[in-house]
Amino acid sequence: ALMREGATVRFTWHRRNFKKLLEDSLDGRMENLGRYLVRKVRKNISVPTATFGPSSPGEFPHLDSGDLHDSIFYRVEPTGKHVSKIGYKEKRLIVGTPIRYGLYHEYMTGRSFLRRTFREEAPFIQRTLWNGTKIGLVPGRQV
């Protein structure tokens, strides 16, 4: 759009409001992303061994007792680092399992279920987190 001669544009920086908006937006997106990834991992390891037999290398582990399936969790926790001049505190999303044979499947049997799910969902993960940072850049939205 063309501005007529002599028109002025005024930008006002509300640092505290922006910081709160950014933190709330990213925190909510990380929580939603954690729930989403837990659902995806659980879905990927839900093929029952009783019906389809044991999984082969390259496949997701099949569901046997359900312990691995039920143990998948997420949490969002602070790292203690500041990532910007406005003072936003970095957080990390952890999705995993406390069960030892989950680690065994992930790295030793060729039946990765966490890393494989994350790779498959990488575009969605990136979109979700990027959209969270753009909220403060929407024209006409006062922050």
Buried (B, 14 or more C-beta within 10 A) or exposed (E): EEEEEEEEEEEEEEEEEBBBBBBEBBBEBBBEBBEBBBEBBBEBBEBEEEEEEEBEEEBBBBBBEEEBBEEBEBEBEEEEEEEEEBEBBEBEBEBBBEBEEBEEBBEEBEBBBBEBBBEEBEEEBEEBBEEBEEBBEEEEEEB
